[in-house]
Amino acid sequence: MIEPCLTLVSHPLCPFVQRAAIVLLEKDVPFDRITIDLAAKPAWFLDMSPNGKVPLLRVRQQDATQAVIFESMVICEYLEESQSGTPMYPRDALARARQRGWVEFGTATLADAWQFLNAIDRAAADAKQAAFRHRLQQLEAVLGSGPYFDGTAFGMVDAVFAPVFRYFDSLDPAVSHAIFENLPRVSAWRNALALRRSVIDSVGSDYAQRFRQHLREHAALLAG
C-alpha cells in the first residue's frame, strides 16, 4: 500500500480546514489528518505555521523532504494544480476568474456569518444577521438552476460555501428559516451541498455537538 504523502493539520470546527478537506476528498487523494487544539497549540505546529492558524498541508516529497503550505485557498489551489481527479474550476479563463471572485466573496460571507453566530448582544447580532442576509440575497441573484453554484458541476465555490451553510444545520430550525426565507435558489444550493459526500466527510460525526458547545462556551445568543 502506498502511504499518503499529504497530511492535513486541522481543527474540528475550522471552516477553512473544511475547504481543503473537501477538495482532497473530491479529488480522491489519500491523506492523513492531524487534529490540534488551537487553545493549546503544540510547539511543532507553531514552528510550521507562520500565522499560527490551521489548516496546514504537509507535503512529503519524493526525496523524503517535507514542505508545508499554509492558508486554505493556497492549499486548495495547490491541490487543483498538482492533483488529478475532479477539476474544481472550469477550463474557460473568464469563467474561472469569475468563480475566483465568488470564492473571495465567500470568505467575506463567512466572516459575517461567524460574527452573527457568535454575537453576544442583540444589536451586534441583528447587524451581522442583516449583513449576512444581504450577501445571501446577492447570491440568490446570480445562482442558476443548480444544484451547484456552476450548475451540475461541483467546484471550488461550492467547497467554500459548504462550511458556511453547515453552521445553520446545527442550530434551531427557526434561526435557519429566518435567514434563508424567500431565497429558494440559495436554499436549494445549501441542501444540495449538505448531501454531498465530500462535504459530509470533511468533518467528524460530532461536528454539530462540538459547534453548539462552542456557542455555549462563548455565551453566544444563539446558544439558546
ROSE-4610 file (N, C-alpha, C; in Angstrom, 1 decimal, always signed):
// ROSE-4610
residu = [M/M/M/I/I/I/E/E/E/P/P/P/C/C/C/L/L/L/T/T/T/L/L/L/V/V/V/S/S/S/H/H/H/P/P/P/L/L/L/C/C/C/P/P/P/F/F/F/V/V/V/Q/Q/Q/R/R/R/A/A/A/A/A/A/I/I/I/V/V/V/L/L/L/L/L/L/E/E/E/K/K/K/D/D/D/V/V/V/P/P/P/F/F/F/D/D/D/R/R/R/I/I/I/T/T/T/I/I/I/D/D/D/L/L/L/A/A/A/A/A/A/K/K/K/P/P/P/A/A/A/W/W/W/F/F/F/L/L/L/D/D/D/M/M/M/S/S/S/P/P/P/N/N/N/G/G/G/K/K/K/V/V/V/P/P/P/L/L/L/L/L/L/R/R/R/V/V/V/R/R/R/Q/Q/Q/Q/Q/Q/D/D/D/A/A/A/T/T/T/Q/Q/Q/A/A/A/V/V/V/I/I/I/F/F/F/E/E/E/S/S/S/M/M/M/V/V/V/I/I/I/C/C/C/E/E/E/Y/Y/Y/L/L/L/E/E/E/E/E/E/S/S/S/Q/Q/Q/S/S/S/G/G/G/T/T/T/P/P/P/M/M/M/Y/Y/Y/P/P/P/R/R/R/D/D/D/A/A/A/L/L/L/A/A/A/R/R/R/A/A/A/R/R/R/Q/Q/Q/R/R/R/G/G/G/W/W/W/V/V/V/E/E/E/F/F/F/G/G/G/T/T/T/A/A/A/T/T/T/L/L/L/A/A/A/D/D/D/A/A/A/W/W/W/Q/Q/Q/F/F/F/L/L/L/N/N/N/A/A/A/I/I/I/D/D/D/R/R/R/A/A/A/A/A/A/A/A/A/D/D/D/A/A/A/K/K/K/Q/Q/Q/A/A/A/A/A/A/F/F/F/R/R/R/H/H/H/R/R/R/L/L/L/Q/Q/Q/Q/Q/Q/L/L/L/E/E/E/A/A/A/V/V/V/L/L/L/G/G/G/S/S/S/G/G/G/P/P/P/Y/Y/Y/F/F/F/D/D/D/G/G/G/T/T/T/A/A/A/F/F/F/G/G/G/M/M/M/V/V/V/D/D/D/A/A/A/V/V/V/F/F/F/A/A/A/P/P/P/V/V/V/F/F/F/R/R/R/Y/Y/Y/F/F/F/D/D/D/S/S/S/L/L/L/D/D/D/P/P/P/A/A/A/V/V/V/S/S/S/H/H/H/A/A/A/I/I/I/F/F/F/E/E/E/N/N/N/L/L/L/P/P/P/R/R/R/V/V/V/S/S/S/A/A/A/W/W/W/R/R/R/N/N/N/A/A/A/L/L/L/A/A/A/L/L/L/R/R/R/R/R/R/S/S/S/V/V/V/I/I/I/D/D/D/S/S/S/V/V/V/G/G/G/S/S/S/D/D/D/Y/Y/Y/A/A/A/Q/Q/Q/R/R/R/F/F/F/R/R/R/Q/Q/Q/H/H/H/L/L/L/R/R/R/E/E/E/H/H/H/A/A/A/A/A/A/L/L/L/L/L/L/A/A/A/G/G/G]
num = [1/1/1/2/2/2/3/3/3/4/4/4/5/5/5/6/6/6/7/7/7/8/8/8/9/9/9/10/10/10/11/11/11/12/12/12/13/13/13/14/14/14/15/15/15/16/16/16/17/17/17/18/18/18/19/19/19/20/20/20/21/21/21/22/22/22/23/23/23/24/24/24/25/25/25/26/26/26/27/27/27/28/28/28/29/29/29/30/30/30/31/31/31/32/32/32/33/33/33/34/34/34/35/35/35/36/36/36/37/37/37/38/38/38/39/39/39/40/40/40/41/41/41/42/42/42/43/43/43/44/44/44/45/45/45/46/46/46/47/47/47/48/48/48/49/49/49/50/50/50/51/51/51/52/52/52/53/53/53/54/54/54/55/55/55/56/56/56/57/57/57/58/58/58/59/59/59/60/60/60/61/61/61/62/62/62/63/63/63/64/64/64/65/65/65/66/66/66/67/67/67/68/68/68/69/69/69/70/70/70/71/71/71/72/72/72/73/73/73/74/74/74/75/75/75/76/76/76/77/77/77/78/78/78/79/79/79/80/80/80/81/81/81/82/82/82/83/83/83/84/84/84/85/85/85/86/86/86/87/87/87/88/88/88/89/89/89/90/90/90/91/91/91/92/92/92/93/93/93/94/94/94/95/95/95/96/96/96/97/97/97/98/98/98/99/99/99/100/100/100/101/101/101/102/102/102/103/103/103/104/104/104/105/105/105/106/106/106/107/107/107/108/108/108/109/109/109/110/110/110/111/111/111/112/112/112/113/113/113/114/114/114/115/115/115/116/116/116/117/117/117/118/118/118/119/119/119/120/120/120/121/121/121/122/122/122/123/123/123/124/124/124/125/125/125/126/126/126/127/127/127/128/128/128/129/129/129/130/130/130/131/131/131/132/132/132/133/133/133/134/134/134/135/135/135/136/136/136/137/137/137/138/138/138/139/139/139/140/140/140/141/141/141/142/142/142/143/143/143/144/144/144/145/145/145/146/146/146/147/147/147/148/148/148/149/149/149/150/150/150/151/151/151/152/152/152/153/153/153/154/154/154/155/155/155/156/156/156/157/157/157/158/158/158/159/159/159/160/160/160/161/161/161/162/162/162/163/163/163/164/164/164/165/165/165/166/166/166/167/167/167/168/168/168/169/169/169/170/170/170/171/171/171/172/172/172/173/173/173/174/174/174/175/175/175/176/176/176/177/177/177/178/178/178/179/179/179/180/180/180/181/181/181/182/182/182/183/183/183/184/184/184/185/185/185/186/186/186/187/187/187/188/188/188/189/189/189/190/190/190/191/191/191/192/192/192/193/193/193/194/194/194/195/195/195/196/196/196/197/197/197/198/198/198/199/199/199/200/200/200/201/201/201/202/202/202/203/203/203/204/204/204/205/205/205/206/206/206/207/207/207/208/208/208/209/209/209/210/210/210/211/211/211/212/212/212/213/213/213/214/214/214/215/215/215/216/216/216/217/217/217/218/218/218/219/219/219/220/220/220/221/221/221/222/222/222/223/223/223/224/224/224]
x = [+0.8/+0.0/+0.9/+0.5/+1.2/+0.7/+1.6/+1.3/+0.9/+0.0/-0.4/+0.9/+1.1/+2.2/+1.7/+0.4/-0.2/-0.8/-0.5/-1.1/-1.8/-3.0/-3.8/-3.9/-3.3/-3.3/-4.6/-5.4/-6.8/-7.2/-8.4/-9.2/-10.6/-11.3/-12.6/-13.7/-13.6/-14.6/-14.2/-13.0/-12.5/-13.1/-13.8/-14.3/-13.3/-12.1/-11.1/-10.4/-10.3/-9.9/-10.8/-12.1/-13.1/-13.0/-12.6/-12.4/-11.4/-10.2/-9.1/-9.5/-10.2/-10.6/-11.6/-12.5/-13.5/-12.8/-11.8/-11.1/-10.3/-9.6/-8.9/-9.9/-11.0/-12.0/-12.6/-12.8/-13.4/-12.4/-11.1/-10.1/-9.6/-10.3/-10.0/-8.5/-7.9/-6.5/-6.3/-5.5/-5.3/-4.5/-4.9/-4.2/-4.4/-3.5/-3.6/-4.2/-4.7/-5.2/-4.8/-4.3/-3.9/-4.7/-5.4/-6.2/-5.5/-5.5/-4.8/-5.8/-5.4/-6.2/-5.6/-6.4/-5.9/-5.8/-6.4/-6.2/-4.9/-4.3/-3.0/-2.2/-1.7/-1.0/+0.3/+0.5/+1.8/+3.0/+4.2/+5.3/+5.7/+5.5/+5.8/+4.9/+3.7/+2.7/+3.2/+3.5/+3.9/+5.2/+6.1/+7.3/+7.0/+5.9/+5.5/+4.6/+3.7/+2.7/+3.1/+3.4/+3.9/+2.8/+1.5/+0.5/-0.3/+0.2/-0.4/-1.8/-2.2/-3.5/-3.6/-4.7/-5.0/-5.8/-5.8/-5.1/-3.6/-2.9/-1.6/-1.6/-0.9/-0.8/+0.7/+1.0/+2.4/+2.5/+3.5/+3.7/+5.0/+4.9/+6.2/+6.6/+7.7/+8.1/+8.9/+9.2/+9.8/+11.2/+11.9/+13.2/+13.1/+11.9/+11.7/+11.7/+12.0/+11.9/+10.4/+10.2/+8.8/+8.6/+7.6/+7.2/+5.9/+5.7/+4.5/+3.8/+2.5/+1.7/+0.7/+0.5/-0.5/-1.4/-2.5/-3.6/-4.5/-5.8/-6.7/-6.8/-6.9/-7.1/-5.8/-4.7/-3.4/-3.3/-3.7/-3.7/-4.7/-5.9/-6.8/-6.3/-5.7/-5.2/-4.0/-3.2/-2.1/-2.6/-3.7/-4.3/-4.9/-5.5/-6.1/-5.0/-3.8/-2.8/-1.9/-1.9/-1.0/-1.6/-2.9/-3.6/-4.6/-4.7/-5.7/-7.1/-8.0/-9.3/-10.2/-11.3/-12.3/-11.8/-11.9/-11.5/-12.4/-11.8/-12.6/-12.9/-12.3/-12.6/-12.9/-13.7/-13.9/-12.7/-12.6/-11.4/-11.4/-12.5/-12.6/-12.0/-11.0/-10.3/-11.3/-12.3/-13.2/-14.1/-14.6/-15.4/-14.6/-13.4/-12.5/-12.3/-12.0/-11.8/-13.1/-14.2/-15.5/-15.7/-15.4/-15.5/-14.5/-13.3/-12.4/-12.9/-13.6/-14.2/-15.2/-16.0/-17.0/-16.4/-15.2/-14.5/-14.2/-13.7/-13.3/-14.6/-15.7/-17.0/-17.4/-17.1/-17.4/-16.7/-15.4/-14.6/-15.3/-15.7/-16.3/-17.7/-18.4/-19.7/-19.5/-18.4/-18.1/-17.9/-17.2/-16.9/-18.2/-19.1/-20.4/-21.2/-21.2/-21.9/-21.3/-20.0/-19.3/-19.6/-19.6/-19.8/-21.3/-22.2/-23.6/-23.8/-23.2/-23.4/-22.8/-21.7/-21.0/-21.4/-22.3/-22.7/-23.2/-22.9/-23.3/-24.3/-24.5/-25.5/-26.5/-27.7/-28.7/-28.4/-27.9/-27.6/-26.6/-25.5/-24.5/-25.0/-25.8/-26.4/-27.3/-28.2/-29.1/-28.3/-27.3/-26.5/-25.8/-25.2/-24.5/-25.5/-26.6/-27.6/-28.1/-28.3/-28.6/-27.5/-26.3/-25.2/-25.1/-25.2/-25.2/-26.3/-27.5/-28.7/-28.5/-28.0/-27.7/-26.8/-25.8/-24.9/-25.6/-26.5/-27.3/-28.2/-28.8/-29.6/-28.8/-27.6/-26.7/-26.4/-26.2/-26.1/-27.3/-28.5/-29.7/-29.9/-29.4/-29.5/-28.6/-27.5/-26.6/-26.7/-27.3/-27.4/-28.3/-28.0/-28.8/-29.7/-29.9/-30.9/-30.2/-28.9/-28.2/-28.0/-27.7/-27.9/-26.7/-25.6/-24.4/-24.2/-23.2/-23.0/-22.9/-22.2/-22.0/-22.8/-24.0/-24.9/-24.7/-24.4/-24.3/-22.9/-21.9/-20.5/-20.2/-19.8/-19.4/-18.0/-17.8/-16.5/-16.0/-15.0/-14.3/-15.3/-16.2/-17.1/-18.0/-18.4/-19.2/-18.4/-17.1/-16.2/-16.1/-16.1/-16.0/-17.3/-18.4/-19.7/-20.3/-19.9/-20.5/-20.2/-19.0/-18.8/-19.7/-19.9/-20.8/-22.2/-22.7/-24.1/-24.2/-23.2/-23.2/-23.5/-23.0/-23.3/-24.8/-25.6/-27.1/-27.8/-27.2/-27.7/-27.7/-26.8/-26.6/-27.5/-28.3/-29.0/-30.5/-31.2/-32.7/-33.2/-34.0/-34.6/-35.2/-35.7/-36.3/-35.3/-34.0/-33.0/-32.7/-32.5/-32.3/-33.4/-34.6/-35.8/-35.7/-35.4/-35.3/-34.2/-33.1/-32.0/-32.3/-32.8/-33.0/-34.3/-35.2/-36.6/-36.6/-37.4/-37.6/-36.3/-35.4/-34.2/-34.2/-35.1/-35.2/-34.0/-33.2/-32.1/-30.9/-30.7/-29.7/-30.1/-31.4/-31.8/-31.6/-31.9/-31.7/-30.2/-29.4/-27.9/-27.4/-27.9/-27.5/-27.8/-29.1/-29.5/-28.7/-28.3/-27.5/-26.1/-25.5/-24.2/-24.2/-25.3/-25.3/-25.4/-25.8/-25.9/-24.7/-23.7/-22.5/-21.6/-21.1/-20.3/-19.1/-18.4/-17.2/-17.4/-18.6/-19.0/-19.3/-20.0/-20.3/-19.0/-18.1/-16.9/-15.8/-16.0/-15.0/-14.9/-15.9/-15.9/-16.2/-16.0/-16.3/-17.8/-18.2/-19.6/-20.2/-19.3/-19.7/-19.6/-19.5/-19.4/-20.5/-21.7/-22.8/-22.8/-22.5/-22.4/-21.3/-20.1/-19.0/-19.3/-20.0/-20.3/-21.3/-22.3/-23.2/-22.5/-21.6/-20.8/-20.0/-19.4/-18.6/-19.5/-20.7/-21.6/-21.9/-22.1/-22.4/-21.2/-20.1/-18.9/-18.6/-19.0/-18.7/-20.0/-20.9/-22.1/-22.8/-22.8/-23.5/-25.0/-25.7/-27.1/-27.8/-27.2/-27.8/-27.6/-26.8/-26.6/-27.9/-28.9/-30.1/-30.1]
y = [-1.2/+0.0/+1.2/+2.2/+3.5/+4.4/+4.8/+5.7/+7.1/+7.8/+9.1/+10.0/+10.9/+11.9/+13.2/+13.4/+14.6/+14.5/+15.5/+15.5/+16.8/+16.8/+18.0/+18.2/+19.3/+19.7/+20.5/+20.1/+20.5/+20.9/+21.5/+21.7/+21.3/+20.6/+20.0/+21.0/+22.3/+23.2/+24.2/+24.2/+25.3/+25.1/+26.2/+26.1/+26.2/+26.8/+26.8/+25.5/+24.7/+23.3/+22.5/+22.7/+22.0/+22.2/+23.4/+23.7/+22.8/+22.7/+21.9/+20.4/+20.0/+18.6/+18.2/+19.1/+18.9/+18.7/+19.5/+19.4/+18.1/+17.7/+16.5/+15.3/+15.3/+14.2/+14.2/+15.4/+15.5/+14.9/+15.1/+14.6/+13.2/+12.6/+11.2/+11.0/+12.0/+12.0/+11.4/+10.3/+9.8/+10.9/+11.0/+12.0/+11.6/+11.9/+11.8/+13.1/+13.0/+14.2/+14.2/+15.3/+15.5/+16.7/+16.5/+17.5/+18.1/+19.4/+20.0/+20.9/+21.2/+22.1/+23.5/+24.4/+25.8/+26.6/+26.1/+26.8/+26.3/+25.3/+24.8/+24.3/+25.2/+24.9/+24.2/+23.0/+22.4/+23.1/+22.9/+23.6/+23.3/+22.0/+21.6/+22.4/+22.6/+23.3/+24.8/+25.4/+26.8/+27.0/+26.0/+26.0/+26.0/+25.3/+25.2/+26.3/+26.8/+27.7/+29.2/+30.0/+31.4/+32.2/+31.9/+32.7/+32.0/+30.8/+30.1/+29.6/+29.4/+29.1/+27.7/+27.1/+25.9/+26.4/+25.7/+24.4/+24.6/+23.6/+23.4/+22.1/+22.1/+20.9/+20.6/+19.4/+18.9/+18.0/+18.3/+17.6/+16.8/+15.5/+14.7/+14.5/+14.9/+14.9/+13.6/+13.3/+12.0/+11.8/+12.9/+12.8/+12.7/+12.6/+12.4/+13.7/+14.8/+16.1/+16.5/+17.4/+17.9/+19.4/+19.7/+21.1/+21.4/+22.6/+23.0/+24.1/+24.0/+25.0/+25.5/+26.8/+27.4/+28.3/+28.7/+29.4/+28.5/+28.5/+27.5/+27.5/+28.7/+28.8/+28.5/+28.8/+28.5/+26.9/+26.3/+24.8/+24.3/+24.8/+24.4/+24.6/+25.7/+26.0/+25.0/+24.8/+23.8/+22.4/+22.0/+20.7/+20.7/+21.8/+21.9/+21.7/+22.3/+22.3/+21.0/+20.4/+19.3/+17.9/+17.8/+16.6/+16.4/+15.2/+14.9/+14.7/+14.1/+13.9/+15.1/+15.3/+16.2/+17.6/+18.3/+19.7/+20.6/+21.5/+22.4/+23.7/+24.0/+25.2/+24.8/+25.7/+25.4/+25.7/+25.2/+25.4/+26.9/+27.4/+28.8/+29.8/+30.6/+31.6/+32.6/+33.1/+34.1/+33.4/+32.2/+31.6/+31.3/+30.9/+30.6/+31.8/+32.9/+34.2/+34.6/+34.4/+34.8/+33.9/+32.7/+31.8/+32.2/+32.6/+33.0/+34.3/+35.1/+36.3/+35.9/+34.9/+34.4/+33.6/+33.1/+32.5/+33.5/+34.7/+35.8/+36.3/+36.4/+36.8/+35.8/+34.5/+33.5/+33.7/+34.2/+34.4/+35.5/+36.6/+37.7/+37.3/+36.5/+35.9/+35.1/+34.3/+33.5/+34.4/+35.5/+36.4/+37.0/+37.4/+37.9/+36.8/+35.6/+34.5/+34.2/+34.2/+33.8/+34.9/+36.2/+37.2/+37.3/+36.9/+36.8/+35.6/+34.5/+33.3/+33.4/+34.2/+34.4/+35.6/+36.4/+37.7/+37.4/+38.3/+38.1/+39.2/+40.2/+41.2/+41.4/+41.8/+41.8/+42.7/+43.9/+44.9/+44.3/+43.7/+43.2/+42.0/+41.2/+40.0/+40.5/+41.5/+42.0/+42.6/+43.3/+44.0/+42.9/+41.9/+40.9/+39.9/+39.7/+38.9/+39.6/+41.0/+41.7/+41.7/+41.8/+41.8/+40.4/+39.4/+38.0/+37.8/+38.2/+38.0/+38.8/+39.9/+40.7/+40.0/+39.3/+38.6/+37.4/+36.8/+35.7/+36.1/+37.3/+37.9/+38.2/+38.6/+38.8/+37.5/+36.4/+35.1/+34.6/+34.8/+34.5/+35.0/+36.2/+36.9/+36.3/+35.6/+35.1/+33.6/+32.9/+31.4/+31.0/+29.9/+29.4/+28.3/+27.3/+26.2/+25.1/+25.2/+24.3/+22.9/+22.0/+22.1/+22.9/+23.1/+23.7/+25.1/+25.8/+27.2/+27.3/+26.4/+26.5/+25.4/+25.2/+24.2/+22.8/+21.8/+20.5/+20.1/+20.9/+20.6/+21.2/+20.4/+20.8/+21.4/+22.6/+23.3/+24.0/+24.9/+25.5/+26.4/+27.1/+28.0/+27.1/+26.0/+25.1/+24.7/+24.3/+23.9/+25.1/+26.3/+27.4/+27.7/+27.6/+27.9/+26.8/+25.5/+24.4/+24.6/+24.9/+25.1/+26.2/+27.3/+28.4/+27.9/+27.2/+26.7/+25.7/+24.9/+23.8/+24.3/+25.5/+26.1/+26.0/+26.4/+26.6/+25.2/+24.1/+22.8/+22.4/+23.1/+22.7/+23.6/+24.5/+25.4/+25.1/+25.9/+25.8/+26.1/+25.2/+25.4/+26.8/+27.4/+28.7/+29.8/+29.6/+30.5/+30.4/+29.2/+29.0/+29.5/+29.3/+29.7/+31.2/+32.0/+33.4/+33.9/+33.1/+33.5/+33.2/+32.1/+31.6/+31.8/+32.4/+32.6/+33.4/+33.0/+33.7/+33.7/+32.7/+32.6/+31.1/+30.8/+29.4/+28.9/+29.7/+29.1/+28.9/+29.8/+29.6/+28.4/+28.3/+27.2/+25.8/+25.8/+24.5/+24.2/+25.2/+25.0/+24.5/+25.1/+24.7/+23.2/+22.8/+21.5/+20.5/+20.9/+20.0/+19.8/+20.9/+20.8/+19.9/+20.0/+19.2/+17.7/+17.3/+15.9/+15.4/+16.3/+15.9/+15.1/+13.9/+13.0/+13.7/+14.5/+15.2/+16.2/+16.8/+17.8/+17.1/+16.0/+15.3/+14.8/+14.2/+13.6/+14.5/+15.8/+16.8/+17.2/+16.7/+17.0/+15.7/+15.6/+14.5/+14.3/+13.2/+12.9/+13.7/+14.2/+15.0/+16.5/+16.9/+18.3/+19.2/+18.8/+19.7/+19.8/+18.8/+18.8/+19.8/+19.6/+20.5/+22.0/+22.2/+23.6/+24.2/+23.5/+24.0/+24.2/+23.4/+23.6/+24.8/+25.0/+26.3/+27.5/+27.5/+28.7/+28.9/+27.8/+27.9/+28.4/+28.0/+28.4/+29.9/+30.4/+31.8/+32.7/+32.1/+32.9/+33.5/+32.9/+33.5/+33.4/+34.4/+34.5/+33.3/+32.8/+31.6/+30.3/+30.3/+29.1/+28.6/+29.5/+29.2/+29.2]
z = [+0.0/+0.0/+0.0/-0.8/-0.9/+0.2/+1.1/+2.2/+1.6/+2.3/+1.9/+2.0/+1.0/+1.1/+1.6/+1.9/+2.3/+3.7/+4.5/+5.9/+6.1/+6.4/+6.7/+8.2/+8.6/+10.1/+10.3/+11.2/+11.3/+12.7/+12.7/+14.0/+13.7/+14.6/+14.3/+13.8/+14.1/+13.7/+12.6/+12.3/+11.4/+10.0/+9.5/+8.1/+7.1/+7.4/+6.4/+6.2/+7.2/+7.1/+6.2/+6.4/+5.7/+4.2/+3.8/+2.3/+1.8/+2.5/+2.0/+2.0/+3.1/+3.2/+2.0/+1.7/+0.7/-0.7/-1.0/-2.2/-2.3/-1.2/-1.1/-1.4/-0.8/-0.9/-2.3/-2.9/-4.3/-5.3/-5.0/-5.9/-5.6/-4.6/-4.2/-3.9/-3.2/-2.8/-1.4/-1.3/+0.1/+0.9/+2.2/+3.1/+4.5/+5.3/+6.8/+7.3/+8.5/+9.2/+10.6/+11.1/+12.4/+13.0/+14.1/+14.7/+15.9/+16.0/+17.2/+17.9/+19.1/+20.0/+19.8/+19.2/+19.0/+20.3/+21.3/+22.6/+23.3/+22.8/+23.4/+22.2/+21.4/+20.1/+20.4/+19.9/+20.1/+19.5/+20.0/+19.6/+18.1/+17.7/+16.4/+15.4/+15.8/+14.9/+14.8/+15.9/+15.8/+15.0/+15.0/+14.2/+12.7/+12.4/+11.0/+10.4/+11.3/+10.9/+11.2/+10.1/+10.4/+11.1/+10.8/+11.4/+12.6/+12.9/+14.0/+13.7/+12.5/+12.1/+11.4/+11.4/+10.5/+9.3/+8.2/+8.0/+7.6/+7.8/+7.2/+6.3/+5.2/+4.4/+4.4/+5.0/+5.0/+3.7/+2.9/+1.7/+1.7/+1.8/+1.8/+0.3/-0.1/-1.5/-1.7/-3.0/-3.4/-2.8/-2.5/-2.0/-0.4/+0.1/+1.6/+2.3/+1.6/+2.3/+2.5/+3.4/+3.6/+3.4/+2.7/+2.5/+3.3/+3.7/+4.4/+3.7/+3.4/+2.8/+3.7/+3.9/+4.8/+4.0/+4.6/+4.0/+3.2/+3.5/+3.0/+1.4/+0.9/-0.6/-1.3/-0.7/-1.3/-1.3/-0.3/-0.3/-1.3/-1.4/-2.4/-3.9/-4.1/-5.4/-5.7/-4.7/-4.9/-5.3/-4.6/-4.9/-6.3/-6.7/-8.0/-9.1/-8.9/-9.8/-9.8/-8.7/-8.6/-8.6/-8.4/-8.3/-9.4/-9.9/-10.9/-10.2/-10.8/-10.2/-10.7/-9.9/-10.3/-10.4/-11.6/-11.6/-10.8/-10.0/-9.2/-9.8/-11.0/-11.7/-13.2/-13.9/-15.3/-16.1/-17.3/-18.2/-18.7/-19.0/-19.6/-18.6/-19.1/-18.2/-17.6/-18.4/-17.8/-16.7/-17.0/-16.0/-14.8/-14.9/-13.8/-13.0/-13.6/-12.9/-12.2/-12.8/-12.1/-10.9/-10.9/-9.8/-8.7/-9.0/-8.0/-7.3/-8.0/-7.4/-6.3/-6.7/-5.7/-4.6/-4.8/-3.7/-2.6/-3.1/-2.2/-1.5/-2.3/-1.7/-0.6/-0.8/+0.2/+1.5/+1.4/+2.6/+3.4/+2.7/+3.4/+4.0/+3.3/+3.8/+5.0/+5.0/+6.2/+7.4/+7.2/+8.3/+8.9/+8.0/+8.5/+9.3/+8.7/+9.4/+10.7/+10.8/+12.1/+13.1/+12.8/+13.7/+14.2/+13.3/+13.7/+14.6/+14.3/+15.1/+16.5/+16.6/+17.9/+18.6/+18.1/+18.8/+20.2/+21.1/+22.5/+22.9/+22.0/+22.3/+21.1/+21.3/+20.3/+19.2/+19.5/+18.4/+17.4/+17.9/+17.0/+16.2/+16.9/+16.2/+15.1/+15.3/+14.3/+13.1/+13.4/+12.4/+11.5/+12.1/+11.3/+10.6/+11.2/+10.5/+9.2/+9.3/+8.2/+7.1/+7.5/+6.6/+5.9/+6.7/+6.1/+5.1/+5.6/+4.7/+3.4/+3.4/+2.2/+1.3/+1.8/+0.9/+0.3/+1.1/+0.5/-0.6/-0.4/-1.5/-2.8/-2.6/-3.8/-4.5/-3.7/-4.3/-5.0/-4.4/-5.0/-6.4/-6.6/-7.9/-9.0/-8.6/-9.6/-9.8/-8.8/-9.0/-10.1/-10.7/-11.8/-11.3/-12.1/-11.8/-10.9/-10.7/-9.8/-10.3/-9.4/-8.0/-7.3/-8.1/-7.5/-8.0/-7.6/-8.0/-9.5/-10.1/-11.6/-12.3/-11.8/-12.5/-11.9/-12.8/-12.4/-11.9/-12.1/-11.7/-10.3/-9.4/-8.1/-8.2/-7.7/-7.8/-6.6/-6.8/-5.7/-4.9/-5.6/-4.9/-3.9/-4.4/-3.5/-2.3/-2.5/-1.4/-0.3/-0.8/+0.1/+0.9/+0.2/+0.9/+1.7/+1.4/+2.2/+3.7/+4.2/+5.6/+6.2/+5.4/+5.9/+6.2/+5.2/+5.3/+6.4/+6.6/+7.6/+9.0/+9.3/+10.6/+11.0/+10.0/+10.3/+10.4/+10.0/+10.2/+11.7/+12.4/+13.8/+14.8/+14.2/+15.0/+15.1/+15.9/+15.9/+14.5/+13.9/+12.6/+12.4/+13.5/+13.3/+12.9/+13.4/+13.0/+11.5/+11.1/+9.6/+8.8/+9.2/+8.5/+8.3/+9.3/+9.2/+8.3/+8.3/+7.4/+5.9/+5.7/+4.3/+3.7/+4.4/+3.9/+2.6/+1.7/+0.4/-0.4/-0.2/-1.0/-1.6/-2.5/-3.0/-3.6/-4.4/-5.1/-4.1/-3.1/-2.1/-1.2/-0.9/-0.1/-0.8/-2.1/-2.8/-2.9/-3.1/-3.1/-1.8/-0.7/+0.6/+0.8/+0.4/+0.6/-0.2/-1.4/-2.3/-1.7/-1.2/-0.6/+0.6/+1.4/+2.7/+2.4/+1.2/+0.8/+0.1/-0.3/-1.0/-0.1/-0.6/+0.3/+0.8/+0.0/+0.4/+1.5/+1.4/+2.4/+3.8/+3.7/+4.9/+5.6/+4.8/+5.3/+5.7/+5.4/+5.7/+7.2/+8.0/+9.4/+10.1/+11.4/+12.2/+12.5/+12.9/+13.2/+14.3/+15.2/+16.3/+16.1/+14.8/+14.5/+15.1/+14.9/+15.4/+16.9/+17.6/+19.1/+19.5/+18.8/+19.1/+18.9/+17.8/+17.4/+18.4/+18.8/+19.8/+21.1/+21.5/+22.7/+22.6/+21.5/+21.2/+21.5/+21.0/+21.2/+22.6/+23.3/+24.8/+25.6/+25.2/+26.0/+25.7/+24.6/+24.3/+24.5/+25.2/+25.6/+24.4/+23.3/+22.1/+22.3/+21.8/+21.9/+21.3/+20.2/+19.5/+20.2/+21.3/+22.0/+22.7/+22.9/+23.5/+25.0]
